[in-house]
């Protein structure tokens, strides 16, 4: 299969070429994002591999179908940049990559620790040979309350990490699962209560018309 890979950097090429040793597909790499302005780059390929910021609207989808593209294989979890109705109309299959919930939750805590411990500000100040502590005092997560909005796989992974820090966990979800709360040791509360009582709030839900 010949695949046009868009919005690529050096690390994309390295990883994909390594993985492709098992399959021997023909990969063609492009730095620009795939959209209506870059369609001319799609020539004689069976599939395209876009990334999260590429835009495959109805116009692009129709052009891809005319060019004989049969597969859109996203290398990201989000698919909001793809017109799925147009893909179905043109009989183009769309696949995506499910991210590890633990990877996302751990990264969220990495960002949280950077904020509460002023790590980035400390790093910049030390590079300037300024070792003063003014403005760098953080706070403990231990015994703080964490509010998690969205109790899917990523939200649950974040809860486990929060419990490891000794935090109290409150949660809100449009579709609460009481048995899940009992098993994992958190409490479902109304959104207003979560916002009032939480020291830290983490969002783990898709951006939809319902959740906006």
N, C-alpha and C positions, 0 to 999 in steps of 0.2 A: 504494500500500500504506500502511496506517495502522500505525504502530509506536509502542509504548509503551516509552519509554527510562527505565530505573530507575537509582537511585543516581547522580544527575547533579549536577555542579557547573557553575559558570558557564563554565569552559573547555570542558567537554564539549559544552554547548549551542552555544557559539560554533563549535567545530570541526565538529560534526555538521551544523549549519545551513549552514555554508559548503560542506561536501561535498555536501549534499543539493540544492544549486542545480542540479546536473546531472541529478537524478533526480526531484525534485518529489514525494517521498513526504510523507505527513502524519506529522509527528513530535509526540508528546505526551510532555513531560518530567515526571519525578517525582523528587523528592529522596530519598524513602525507598528502601531496598533491597527487591527483590522476594523475598518469602517467604510463608509461609502466613498471616501477619498482615496483609499488604498486598494480597492477591489481589483485594480489592474495587475496587482502582484499575484493574484490567484490565477495560475495557469497550469492546466493539465495535472490537477491533483485530485485525489479521491476524498481527502478530508482536510479540514482546517483545525488548528489548535490555538484558539484565542486565550487571552488572559482576562482578568477581572474588569479592566477598563476598556476593553474592546466593545464596539457597539454593532450588534448584528440585528438591525431593525428589519422591517418588512422589505424595504428596498434592497438591502444587502442580501437578505435571504433569497429573494427572487433571483438576484444576479448569481449567487452561489449555485442555485439549482440549475440555472442556464449553463453554468460552467461545468456541470456534472458532479458537483460535490455531494456526497451521500452521507457524510458524518461530520458533526461538529463535536469535538472532544475538548471540553473546557479543562484547563489545568488549575481550577479553583473551585471552591464550593458554591460561590454566588453565581446565579444565572440571570440576574435582573437586566443584564445588557443584551439578552437574547430574546427575540420575539418567538416564543414557543408556538404560538398559534400559526405563525407564518411557516415555521419549521415543519409543523405537522401537515400544513396544507401542501408543502412541496415535498413531503415524504423524506425529510432529512432527519436522521437520528441525532439526538443531542445527549451527550453524557457529561458528567462532572466528577470532581474528586471530592470525596467526603473528608474533611479535615479531622484529625484526631481531637476529640474533645479535651483530652488531657493537655495536649500541646497548646490549645487556645486558652484554657483555664490557667495553665502555668505562666503563659505570657502575660495574662491579665494581672497575675500576682507580681510578676516581675515589674510591671509598670507601676503597680500600687506601691511596692516597696521603694521604687525609685522616687515616688512622690513623697511618701511619708517620712523617708529618711534623707530627703533632699540630695540624693546621690548625684544627679546631673549638675546641680549648682555647686556641690562640693568638688566634683571633678574639674569643672571649668575654673573654679577659684584656685585649686591647687596647681593647675597648669600655669596660672599667672603668678605662682609663688606667693599666694595669699593664703595663709593658714588660719585666719580668724574664723571664729565659730558663729559670729553674729548672723542671725537669720537662717541658721542651718539646724536648729533644734527640731527634731521630729517627734514622733509619738509611737508608743507601742500599739500593736494590733491585739495583743493579749487582753482579753476581757472587753474588747470593743464589740459593737454590734455591726454585723455586715448584712446589708439588704441585697438580696439577689432577685432580680426581676427576670423571670423565665427559668423554669425548672426542667428544661430538657437535658440532654446528655452533657452539654458544656456547663450549664448551670449546676448540675449535680456534681460534676468534677470540681468546680470552684468551691462548692460547699464543703467537700471533703478536705480541701486545702485549708479553708477557713477554720474548720474544726480542729485541724492540726495546729493552727496558731492559737488555739484556745479562745476562739471568737464565738459569740452568740450569733446564730444565723436566723434571719427572718426572710421569708420569701413571698413573692406574689406571682401568680400565674392565672391566665384566663381560664385554664382548665386544671384546677388543683387536684392533686392525688393524695388524699389523706394517708393512705397506706404507705406511700413513699416518705411522707414527713415523719411518720412513726418509725420507719426503718432507719432513716438517715439522721434523725435527731434534729430537725429544724421545725419552724413554726410558720404555717401560712397565715398571713394577716392581710387586711385591706391595704390597698396601695397607699392611702393617706397615712396609715399607721406606720408602714415601712419607711416612708419619707420622713416622718417625724422622729422616729426612734433610731434610725441607722446612722452610725458614724461614717460608714463607707457604703456606697451603692454600686453594684456591678450589673450591667445590662447584658443579658444573654438571650436575646430573642430577635427574630427577623424584623426588618423594617417593612411593615405592611400598612394598608389603609386602616386596619384595626388597631395596630399598635402605635401608630404615630402620635 
